Amino acid sequence: MTQAQRRARRVAVANNKGGTGKTSSTINLAAALAEAGYNILVIDLDPQGNAGRRLAYLADPTQPTVSDVLKTLAEQPDADLEGCAADAFTEIGWPAPYNERITLLPSRTDLENRAMLEAGQLGAVHRLEVALDGADDEFDIVLIDCPPNLGHLTQLALAAADVTLCVMDPELDGIEGAMALRDFVTNNRKKLSNPSLEVVGYVVNRVDTRTGAHKFQVEESIPEAFGQDLWEPLLPERVAIKDAADADPPRPLRALGRDGEEMASRFDKLAAQLATRIGLGVPTAEVS
């Protein structure tokens, strides 16, 4: 299936640095999009599996994961396996309306071993793309939570994605990680057979303007480096993010009441900007 024919839009959420809040941004953007009526597939491409855990997915040893999908493609290179990712789709543990509109392709720790086995193999970087083609037709948008590097797993996401969304923190390492991602996309998109790939925007997360360093970065350094591609609102450091993720079971921000509402409203605005930038139409749930 060609990109023009595919209804779902694929977004790789990435940075070359860990701790910037990629996972929390992925799941909270998914929540905001679900509240707006969109159907979302979240792909947990980090071996730590944190996106799945925060969506209250209960790991099941019998449940196929993205690692199994990639293994199948590696072991059967001549088979017609387009769309085989659908065999590993599963429900999340959040309540309605989230569990009605968000589907998960989960991860587990052996994904790291799979990446090491595949890296450098001819054609391996396109296996996620093959696995998704035809499988994501039922969704409006696919959000791919990438690991904190530019290695094989992130390259799988970039080869399959329509755009990249970069999440950074206002620390020097986070900013440099964002620049590294930007340069990698610019310099390697043709090698990934994805020449139209671009970084659609930069989200600044975990901001604490009480610190002079953060204040300088968000007011001067970051706007100078990323200009009009910098998205607003900024995401401040808030305990609600941690409380939602660490609850038993984990829950969406709005389940925290007033403590989560302010942060959820920020993700609403970012989700609306994402929907506009990638050309999402009327949410599936609103189509009669």
C-alpha positions in Angstrom: 0.0 0.0 0.0 1.4 3.4 -0.9 1.6 6.3 1.4 -1.0 8.2 -0.6 -3.5 5.3 -0.2 -2.8 4.8 3.6 -5.3 6.6 5.8 -3.3 6.4 9.0 -0.6 8.9 9.5 2.5 7.6 11.2 4.5 9.8 13.7 7.8 8.7 15.2 8.3 10.4 18.6 12.0 10.6 19.1 15.2 12.3 20.5 18.8 11.1 20.7 18.7 11.6 24.5 16.8 9.7 27.2 14.8 11.3 29.9 13.2 14.0 27.8 9.7 12.7 28.2 9.1 11.0 24.9 7.0 8.2 26.4 4.9 10.5 28.5 4.3 12.7 25.6 3.4 9.8 23.3 0.8 8.4 25.6 -0.7 11.8 26.6 -0.9 12.9 23.0 -2.7 9.6 22.4 -5.1 10.3 25.2 -5.8 13.8 23.9 -6.4 12.5 20.3 -8.7 9.8 21.7 -10.7 12.4 23.6 -11.0 14.3 20.3 -12.4 11.2 18.6 -9.5 9.8 16.7 -8.5 6.1 16.6 -4.8 5.7 17.6 -2.3 2.9 17.4 0.6 3.3 19.8 3.7 1.3 19.0 6.1 0.7 21.9 9.4 0.5 20.1 11.5 0.8 23.3 12.6 -2.5 24.9 11.8 -1.1 28.3 8.1 -1.3 27.4 7.2 1.8 29.4 4.5 3.1 26.9 2.6 -0.1 27.3 2.9 -0.1 31.1 1.7 3.5 31.3 -1.3 2.6 29.2 -2.1 -0.1 31.9 -1.3 -3.0 29.5 -0.9 -6.1 31.6 2.1 -8.0 30.1 1.1 -11.5 29.0 3.8 -14.1 28.0 1.4 -15.4 25.4 0.8 -12.0 23.8 2.9 -11.4 20.7 4.9 -8.2 20.7 6.7 -6.0 18.2 9.8 -8.3 18.7 7.8 -11.3 17.5 6.6 -9.4 14.5 10.2 -8.5 13.5 11.4 -12.0 14.1 8.7 -13.4 11.8 9.7 -11.1 9.0 13.4 -12.0 9.6 12.8 -15.7 9.5 10.5 -15.6 6.4 12.1 -13.0 4.1 10.3 -14.3 1.0 6.8 -14.6 2.5 4.0 -12.2 1.9 3.8 -10.7 5.4 2.5 -7.2 4.8 0.3 -6.2 7.6 1.5 -8.9 10.0 1.8 -6.4 12.8 -2.0 -6.7 13.3 -1.4 -10.1 14.9 0.3 -8.4 17.8 -2.2 -5.6 18.4 -3.8 -5.6 21.9 -6.0 -3.6 24.2 -4.9 -1.1 26.8 -6.0 -1.1 30.4 -7.3 2.5 30.6 -11.1 2.9 30.8 -13.5 4.2 28.1 -13.2 6.2 25.9 -9.5 5.5 25.8 -9.7 1.7 25.5 -12.2 2.1 22.7 -9.9 4.3 20.6 -6.3 3.4 21.6 -4.7 0.2 20.5 -1.2 -1.0 21.5 1.6 -2.8 19.7 3.5 -3.8 22.8 7.2 -4.3 23.5 9.3 -6.4 25.8 13.0 -6.5 26.8 14.0 -9.0 24.2 13.5 -6.3 21.5 17.0 -5.1 22.3 18.4 -8.5 21.3 16.3 -8.5 18.2 17.7 -5.1 17.2 21.3 -6.3 17.7 20.6 -9.3 15.5 19.0 -7.3 12.7 21.2 -4.2 12.6 23.0 -4.0 9.3 21.0 -6.8 7.7 19.9 -5.9 4.1 16.4 -4.6 4.2 15.9 -5.0 7.9 15.3 -1.3 8.4 12.0 -1.6 6.4 10.5 -4.5 8.4 8.3 -2.3 10.6 7.0 -0.6 7.5 6.2 -3.9 5.9 4.5 -5.1 9.1 2.3 -2.1 9.3 1.3 -1.7 5.6 -2.4 -2.6 5.5 -2.5 -3.3 9.3 -3.0 0.4 10.3 -5.8 1.2 7.9 -8.4 1.2 10.7 -6.5 4.0 12.6 -6.3 7.7 12.0 -2.8 8.1 13.4 0.0 5.9 14.6 2.3 7.1 17.3 5.7 5.3 17.6 7.5 5.7 20.9 11.2 5.4 20.0 14.1 4.4 22.2 16.5 7.3 23.2 19.0 6.8 20.4 19.4 6.8 16.6 20.1 3.1 16.4 18.3 0.3 14.5 15.0 0.5 16.3 14.6 4.3 15.8 15.6 3.8 12.2 12.8 1.2 11.8 10.4 3.9 13.0 11.9 6.6 10.8 11.7 4.3 7.7 8.0 3.6 8.4 6.9 7.1 9.5 5.4 10.0 7.6 6.9 12.6 10.1 9.0 12.8 13.2 8.0 14.7 16.3 10.9 15.6 18.6 10.4 15.9 22.3 13.3 17.6 24.2 14.0 18.9 27.7 15.5 22.4 28.1 18.9 20.9 29.1 22.0 21.2 26.9 22.0 17.4 26.3 18.4 17.4 25.3 18.8 20.2 22.9 21.9 18.6 21.3 19.9 15.3 21.1 17.2 17.2 19.2 19.8 18.6 16.8 21.3 15.2 16.3 17.8 13.8 15.4 17.2 16.7 13.0 20.6 16.2 11.3 20.1 12.4 11.1 16.7 12.8 9.4 18.1 15.4 6.9 21.2 13.4 6.1 19.7 9.8 6.0 16.1 10.0 4.9 17.0 9.0 1.4 19.0 6.0 2.7 15.9 5.0 4.6 14.0 5.2 1.3 11.8 7.9 2.9 12.9 11.1 1.1 9.9 13.1 2.3 10.5 12.4 6.0 10.8 15.6 8.1 10.8 16.7 11.7 7.3 18.2 11.9 7.9 20.0 15.2 9.7 20.2 18.5 8.0 19.9 21.9 9.8 21.3 24.9 9.1 19.2 28.0 10.0 19.2 31.7 10.4 22.9 31.9 11.2 24.6 35.2 11.6 28.3 34.6 12.6 28.8 38.2 16.0 27.7 37.2 18.1 30.2 35.3 19.4 27.6 32.9 15.9 26.5 31.8 14.7 30.1 31.5 17.6 30.9 29.2 17.2 27.8 27.1 13.4 28.3 26.5 13.6 32.1 25.9 16.8 32.2 23.8 18.7 29.1 22.9 15.8 26.8 21.8 13.9 29.4 19.8 17.1 30.4 18.0 17.9 26.8 17.2 14.5 25.6 16.1 12.6 28.7 15.1 9.1 28.3 13.7 9.2 24.6 14.1 9.0 25.0 17.9 5.6 24.1 19.2 3.6 25.6 22.0 2.6 25.3 24.7 5.7 24.3 26.7 5.2 21.4 29.0 6.2 22.3 32.6 7.7 19.8 35.1 4.6 18.6 37.0 4.1 15.8 39.5 0.8 14.9 37.8 2.7 13.2 35.0 4.6 11.0 37.5 1.5 10.4 39.6 -0.5 9.2 36.5 2.3 6.9 35.4 3.0 5.5 38.8 -0.6 4.9 39.9 -1.7 1.3 40.3 -2.9 0.8 37.7 -1.5 3.7 35.6 -4.2 6.1 34.5 -4.8 9.0 32.1 -4.1 12.5 33.3 -7.7 13.6 33.6 -8.4 10.7 36.0 -6.4 12.8 38.5 -9.0 15.6 38.6 -7.7 19.1 38.9 -4.1 18.0 39.4 -4.1 16.5 35.9 -6.5 18.8 34.1 -4.0 21.6 33.5 -1.4 19.3 32.0 -4.0 17.4 29.9 -5.2 20.7 28.5 -1.7 21.4 27.3 -1.6 18.1 25.5 -5.0 18.9 24.0 -3.4 21.9 22.3 -0.3 20.0 21.1 -2.5 17.2 19.8 -4.6 19.7 17.9 -1.5 21.2 16.4 -0.2 17.7 15.4 -3.5 16.9 13.8 -3.4 20.1 11.8 0.2 19.7 10.7 -0.2 16.2 9.4 -3.5 16.8 7.8 -5.8 14.6 9.9 -9.4 14.8 8.8 -12.6 14.3 10.7 -12.0 11.8 13.6 -13.2 8.3 12.7 -15.4 8.2 15.8 -17.3 11.3 14.5 -18.0 9.8 11.1 -21.5 8.3 11.0 
